[in-house]
Amino acid sequence: MPRDIAEAARARSGPSGLSAYVAAAVARQIERDNLKELITVAEADHGPISEEEIQAKRDQLQRARQEQRRSDGADAA
């Protein structure tokens, strides 16, 4: 690992330590790799995903988050 990256990781790792920080980073990368593989398979079966479809899903997620925040606020009241 390049020294500057190791130093930055050590500085950010906090009390859990560098090993836990690196393990979490590797786990995130594996998740991303797995998602990329799923997308590749889905696009091979169904064709590429359009920007409009991506934006529609982003909008749907945003609405769901807003609804969840409203719901959480109603529960707290």
Secondary structure, DSSP 8 states (H G I E B T S, - for coil): --HHHHHHHHHHHGGGHHHHHHHHHHHHHHHHHHHHHHHHHHHHHH----HHHHHHHHHHHHHHHHHHHHHHHHHH-
